[in-house]
């Protein structure tokens, strides 16, 4: 009895419980057949099927938010919580995590700076949240792992895709972004207004709905396959039927629409203006939540259909609804030209078709029901209700919700202006900002503020917020790493000719420690086939670049000094000073580097970028010396030092400089001061360093992999999960492009070191899909260390 006659959906039950708009719904895992709802009344409620009749009962009511609750999702069962968890996001900027049997939260996730309006859960305990603060965050258990930055406005919708490591975000900036391992891979454009909802069809396809009243079907590769039209106003939510590509949508046109084989096959009107949310249960029943605070369930099954009395009560309620013609839900209405009641004798042509008639001076709206073969009254069309749009706080302006959006006419002939206002705002400040923004005469200040107060009936709350700028513009804010970064064409190597100094030309740039070390590449290390033990990770010490030829470096420095401009030229004395520094730091003399030597080196590393590389090489070697490390990485000097090195990590810069700057960063890890600085500046360094992946210079790739390995060594010691997440994301991104097996080997060691002895890090690596990414290296024949190390990592995953 799944499908009744004609497969039309009818009311199953109406559930009263919430005191205000129902803003989010999700099907529950436990108890079976149930669902969870969240509301502006600050609560979440768990509903379970009522064994006796066709309804549901409220199993319990969960509270933990200090403001409206706007979204909900279920976190799948784990060993620790075999019944799964419930996550809710709210206007208090928080996410609450509940167990299914406790009304108080298990824990609260804090980190967003504005309303959390969308949640989606993935495998291994990951949770993705979207917020009006323009970011999405990835959480693992109770910690934020990474923040996805790149949208220019509120993120209204998020979804974790079935393929590991892939995530989607939909925003008020009208775009959808696909993220892989925390980095934006692709931006989907096509919608003409805020994207409000996302739904996954398969590993390769998804749906989106938007304020432009359209639904779009996309391929992950970026192509828009189809656009569906039917709604006449904003579409707020979209939900897919199990095991097929059919779906349901709800929106601001008071309707729930059912789409099968790409067509809207049924439209169900509701006695509430905003139908905020919907979800489909396992049995195909549809649950919807709306601005009247009532949850309604619709079913195709005759056994579960409501009694005739309940359906009649629902139709009566619908017929008494008043429809505001200004919403445009019914097209342009000219009351004088409307036909009378006799117009309803003709049959409709399609399900959901609307017809307006005039009866005794009153305009009534009807909708055709194919399954019942009759016109059902869906409401009375009334005049607009004046200036106060107290529509339960859901007026949208520039992608953000407000309690009110007023239309202000300053003078008869001029244009009208939109003035958004929340009751938590200060009326005077709002009025002042409005006049500023629209370049209007400040003399209107009293008038506009008074207008706001009159029309909000003095509903003001003292606001503690000092942030009155619109948090959605993200105006001109540069978010490093959000663009894919331009790939550079490698400049021809200027250092040619035999015996000339080529920075880092020898491939085994890592000094052998203890005869048998997989880092030497010296052939000293042979794998014993008998029993391979994991000598690779967790690695305990930083890997440095020690290979040096002081005579060549100084020779090149002198040669280039000859072509330097007067202001940069070093004196003979300066060159001798640098020679001393080199011998002091390359262990050829027992002297300690002096302050004078370091000042001279600092002048040299600030040379123009086309001649600076020998000086950078001296820096790379010197920074291994404790005195030099302490000097450059200390509180006093570290800012200029990091700015200098990051300046060279510019994809458009010279490759020699990129290489030596990366190696210098790796060598900083040799001492305590350097490690501290590297960890402190982790964000900036990783964001810049990852840009170095785009070239095809294997030495640069090896240096980049080594930098990640040294970070992994530090992070393994302090067990900082946010840092590990960032490092994992970079490793995963770099793995995609690197070909050189030495670089791959170092990335594998970094990976192994990061996830050793840390269950959370293992879960995170799995959720990023790292295992599938590295599988291919388990069969590399030469060098054997790649294959062995890879197998040890896979064993952990």
Order of alpha helices (4+ residues) and beta strands (2+ residues): beta-beta-beta-beta-beta-beta-beta-beta-beta-beta-beta-beta-beta-beta-beta-beta-beta-beta-beta-beta-beta-beta-beta-beta-beta-beta-beta-beta-alpha-beta-beta-beta-beta-beta-beta-beta-beta-alpha-alpha-alpha-alpha-alpha-alpha-alpha-alpha-alpha-alpha-alpha-alpha-alpha-alpha-alpha-alpha-alpha
